[in-house]
């Protein structure tokens, strides 16, 4: 089944038509810059531009940087605060005249990795962390997603965890990989003590350099880098939309 997947970020909105049986792009990925301030109406118009670019007429999946409950966004990470309480699915549907299914962006990346990446075929509890400007998370039990976990925002030493262990902080503080790994290890060990995962998948921009810091991490769970990289959010959003359509 082919489905349009869209990944909405703070700096760019990108999409592709995905074969959800294989995870492959049917057409080349297309990217547009996220509108300045990223207000709901402007983002919706950009989503419409992507839909028009692909001349798409079917269901659309969209990963969004927020907690998303039944299509409504309840947080606003790297987008305008007016997203809080906005029914994103209704907004995108009105703009595109298509069924649009919205989920948290880290959840979308996790769905893709579980289907076609590092988590494929993995039973038990899988934790995915997307590490970049912030830290997103997704958790799966026997392949089933528990949506909207916010493990980047747990408190460690009195601070939001991602303020201590994100890749943005590493760059800002000019820490070595070894120095930064101590912060990240403390964060992940805390999560291990809470949920006891069998596998931890590290995604996000920093995953491309996993060999620089994985050797310093002392963890109980098996640790793997994400495989789909920048394609994960698009692929996962497309899979999610196809799953929602099949429930109708």
C-alpha positions in Angstrom: 0.0 0.0 0.0 1.4 3.4 -1.0 0.8 6.3 1.5 2.1 9.8 1.8 4.2 10.4 4.9 5.2 13.8 6.2 7.7 14.8 8.8 7.0 18.2 10.4 10.0 19.7 12.1 11.0 23.1 13.5 13.2 23.9 10.4 11.8 21.8 7.6 8.7 19.9 6.5 9.5 16.9 4.3 7.5 14.1 2.8 7.5 11.2 0.4 5.1 8.6 -0.9 6.1 5.3 0.8 5.4 1.7 0.0 4.3 0.7 3.5 5.0 -3.0 2.7 8.7 -2.4 2.1 9.4 1.0 3.7 10.8 2.3 0.3 10.1 5.7 -1.2 8.1 5.5 -4.4 9.1 9.1 -5.3 12.0 11.3 -4.3 11.7 13.0 -0.9 10.5 16.7 -1.1 11.3 19.3 1.5 10.0 22.8 2.2 11.2 25.1 5.0 9.0 25.4 8.0 7.2 28.8 7.9 8.7 31.4 10.3 7.0 31.2 13.7 5.4 27.8 12.6 1.8 29.0 13.3 -0.9 26.4 12.6 -2.4 28.0 9.5 1.0 28.5 7.8 2.1 25.0 8.6 -1.2 23.6 7.2 -0.6 25.6 3.9 2.9 24.1 3.7 1.5 20.6 4.2 -1.0 21.3 1.4 2.0 22.3 -0.9 3.6 18.9 -0.2 0.3 17.1 -1.0 0.0 19.1 -4.2 3.6 18.4 -5.1 3.0 14.7 -5.1 -0.5 15.1 -6.6 -1.6 12.9 -3.7 -5.3 11.9 -3.3 -5.2 9.3 -0.5 -4.5 9.2 3.2 -1.7 11.2 4.7 0.4 10.5 7.8 2.2 13.3 9.6 4.7 13.2 12.4 4.6 16.3 14.6 6.9 17.6 17.4 4.2 17.4 20.2 2.2 15.2 22.4 -0.7 14.2 20.1 -3.9 12.8 21.6 -6.8 11.8 19.2 -5.4 14.3 16.6 -5.1 17.2 19.1 -1.6 18.7 19.9 -1.1 19.4 23.6 2.5 20.6 23.6 4.5 22.8 21.2 8.2 21.9 20.8 9.9 24.1 18.2 6.6 25.4 16.9 4.2 28.2 17.8 2.5 28.0 21.2 -0.9 28.3 19.5 -0.6 24.7 18.5 -1.4 23.7 22.1 -5.0 22.5 22.0 -5.2 22.6 18.2 -6.9 19.7 16.4 -4.1 19.2 13.9 -5.9 16.4 12.1 -9.0 18.6 11.5 -6.8 21.5 10.5 -4.8 19.5 7.9 -8.0 17.8 6.6 -9.7 21.2 6.0 -6.6 22.4 4.1 -6.0 19.3 2.0 -9.5 17.7 1.8 -7.8 14.4 2.6 -7.8 12.2 5.7 -4.7 13.1 7.7 -3.5 11.1 10.7 -1.1 12.9 13.1 1.3 11.3 15.7 4.2 12.4 17.7 7.4 12.6 15.6 9.5 10.4 17.8 6.7 7.8 17.8 6.7 8.0 14.0 10.5 7.3 13.9 10.0 4.4 16.3 7.2 2.9 14.2 9.6 2.9 11.2 12.5 1.4 13.1 10.3 -1.4 14.5 8.9 -2.2 11.0 12.0 -1.9 8.8 15.0 -0.9 11.0 16.9 -1.8 14.1 13.8 -3.0 16.0 12.5 -5.3 13.3 11.3 -8.6 14.8 12.3 -7.6 18.3 10.1 -8.9 21.1 9.8 -7.6 24.6 10.3 -3.9 25.5 12.1 -1.6 23.0 13.0 2.0 23.8 13.9 4.4 21.0 15.5 7.7 21.8 15.8 10.4 19.1 18.7 12.6 20.1 19.3 16.0 18.5 18.2 19.5 19.5 16.1 17.7 22.2 15.5 14.1 23.1 12.4 12.3 21.9 11.3 8.9 22.9 9.1 6.0 21.8 8.4 2.7 23.6 7.1 -0.6 22.2 6.1 -3.8 24.0 6.0 -6.8 21.6 5.8 -4.3 18.7 2.9 -2.3 20.1 3.5 1.4 20.6 2.7 3.2 23.9 2.3 6.7 22.4 3.5 10.1 23.7 6.2 9.1 26.2 8.2 12.2 27.1 11.4 10.6 28.5 13.5 13.5 27.4 11.7 15.6 30.0 12.2 13.6 33.1 14.1 15.4 35.9 17.7 14.5 36.5 19.6 16.4 39.2 16.7 18.9 39.2 16.9 19.6 35.5 15.0 18.6 32.4 17.0 15.6 31.2 17.4 16.9 27.6 18.9 20.1 29.0 21.8 17.9 30.2 22.1 15.2 27.6 20.9 16.3 24.2 23.3 16.7 21.3 22.6 20.4 21.2 24.0 20.7 24.8 27.0 18.7 23.8 27.8 21.1 21.0 27.0 24.2 23.1 29.2 23.1 25.9 31.9 21.9 23.5 32.1 18.6 25.4 34.1 15.7 24.1 32.2 12.6 23.2 33.5 11.0 26.4 32.4 13.9 28.5 28.9 14.0 27.0 28.5 10.2 27.2 28.6 10.5 31.0 25.5 12.7 30.9 23.7 10.5 28.4 24.6 7.3 30.3 23.1 8.7 33.5 19.9 9.6 31.6 19.6 6.2 30.0 20.4 4.3 33.1 17.6 6.1 34.9 15.2 5.0 32.1 16.5 1.5 32.4 15.7 1.4 36.0 12.1 2.5 35.3 11.1 0.4 32.3 13.8 -2.4 31.9 14.0 -2.4 28.1 15.4 -5.4 26.2 16.7 -3.1 23.4 17.5 0.6 23.1 17.7 2.2 19.7 19.4 5.5 19.4 18.2 7.7 16.5 18.2 11.4 15.6 21.1 13.3 14.1 23.7 12.1 16.5 23.1 8.4 15.6 25.2 8.9 12.5 28.2 9.2 14.8 27.2 6.4 17.2 30.7 4.9 17.0 32.0 8.0 18.8 30.0 7.5 22.0 28.5 4.0 22.1 31.8 2.5 23.5 31.6 4.8 26.5 28.0 3.8 27.5 27.7 1.1 30.1 24.1 -0.2 29.9 22.2 -3.3 30.7 20.1 -3.4 27.6 21.3 -4.1 24.1 22.1 -0.9 22.3 21.8 -0.3 18.5 21.9 2.7 16.2 18.8 3.5 14.2 19.0 2.4 10.6 16.5 4.6 8.7 18.1 7.9 9.8 16.4 10.9 8.1 13.8 8.7 6.4 12.4 7.3 9.7 9.8 10.0 10.4 8.4 9.9 6.9 8.2 6.1 6.8 6.7 5.9 10.2 4.0 8.5 9.5 3.0 6.7 6.4 2.8 3.3 8.2 0.7 4.9 10.9 -1.7 6.4 8.4 -2.1 3.1 6.6 -2.8 1.4 9.9 -5.5 3.9 10.8 -7.1 3.6 7.4 -7.2 -0.2 7.8 -9.3 0.2 11.0 -12.1 1.9 9.1 
